[in-house]
């Protein structure tokens, strides 16, 4: 059986801060414009959808725990 992952607000906030840090670092230190902006869009989309999925699973877990 797979171990069930526990999602908390702290985990989601840390994940969002890491995403913002990666976006900031890629904006600041990559000089080639077409590489910079395509990388920023890819990183932003990846962290956005990862955070949305984690929030969805966290709310589903909370609903399941309240029903029990």
Residue pairs with C-beta under 8 A, 6 or more apart in sequence:
5 57
6 61
7 54
7 55
7 57
7 58
7 61
8 58
9 58
11 54
12 51
12 54
12 55
12 58
15 47
15 50
15 51
15 54
16 47
16 51
18 47
19 43
19 44
19 46
19 47
19 48
19 51
22 43
22 47
23 40
23 43
23 44
26 36
26 39
26 40
26 43
27 36
27 40
30 36
30 39
